[in-house]
């Protein structure tokens, strides 16, 4: 076994440490020398690229186009929407000068005091303000609407406590920003995008999610409604994995984005924004992976099949020839495959390394097996091995990849569903929530009750879920009437 694998902490011993070690040992990312930031390594970035490519296609199918807006936002822009600036003020990094100069001893640089900006610039924590200031120039009539823009970019939110992928000061994401002529159209787009996120999470990431709407205190700053998808990690904690916001006319009014409607009367544009980030990488890792390393869904795995030969001397030429034919056939089927015949690592090391990196299928070409027309196949999700005929091996692998994709989704869904509890007793809730899980509890709708739950248990109201039938009841904390059950959990 590879040394990296031997040293991986068990999930049952320390789940947080297991996650942190796995991200590094599987070559996904590492801490940067810049506080709170990370370096996404090629293997990790390859997974993000596959996510990005698929999501981008799904967005464009709905009419969305990509654009790019400035990294730097004038401070005055953030002051125009009061709730928005209050929500992000404590996380903003500020640019105050535009030039450096050599210090007096000529062995370093200092900020040039003469280069102070007239107005400070904010490194974007999100782009509603700069984008709506731009939309003002694009929108004059209802004929200019809707505008359906998305940008793939980085943002900066100054975090005190960081963790690779889950929470870093700088992270990658996409942020969609749309402008509409009517409230109904904007609300429809908001719901459409959260449905796309849910579909992507389940069909590609194999991560089952619960859709719902956020409570008022948990909404995006400046939104009238925030829709969310919540995923359950293996430690029972929730991970908010995507959000879509109905912004009403707040930003239209803040930036005076008006248009002449069909009745030739001025009206403010209606807005949405929606986004997912590299936090999805954390969801992918924590939902599926095990004590042996990553478990990747085939649809997002950079390498779906690895082929490893085992032979000596003259046998290698025959193995290389067999492998080349299989590789070409798999590639023609759209399957990503790597043939690892490097002679500087032993087969055992390769097995452990690809297992650690979550490659869904391992095919071993052994000289003796091939004499009998057989190859060894191992599937990463169950670690099961079997010998199968080399004839038709490509179709066998294609079907196996489909089965792995469905199996890890089913496993994740079964785990989540077995950890969802209805609870009407607060004392019972406070005890059980320590062990994780999703709790469906009646809520009286007040901020006071929401705050008490958070203070007592560190759990938060994740959303009012859509997938469960709602009935009236009694709030377990206050004893007041409740119109619905909400989803409560501890979360990342």
Buried (B, 14 or more C-beta within 10 A) or exposed (E): EBEBBEEBBEBEEEBEEBBBBBBBBBBBBEBBEEEBBBEBBEBBBBBBEBBBEBBBEBBEEEEBEEBEBEBEBBBEBBEBBEEBBEBBEEBBBEBEEEEEEEEEEEEEEEEEEEEEBEEBBBBBBBBBBBBBBBBBEBBEEBEBBBBBBBBBBBBBBBBEEBBBBBBBBBBBBBBBBBBBBBEEBBBBBBBBBBBBBBEBBBBBBBBBBBBBBBBEEBBBBBBBBBBBBBBBBBBBBBBBBBBBBBBBBBBBBBBEBBBBBEEEEEBBBBBBBBBBBBBBBBBBBBBBBBEBBBBBBBBBBBBBBBBBBBBEEEBBEBBBEBBEEBBEBBEEEEBBBBBBBEEEEEBEBBBBBBBBBBBBBBBBBBBEBBEEEBBBBBBBBEEEEEEBEBEEBBEBBBEBBEEBBEBBBEBBBEBBEEBBBEBBEBEEBBEBBEEBBBBBBBBBBBEEBBEBBBEEBEBBBBBBBBEBEBEEBEBBBBEEEBEBBBBBBBBB
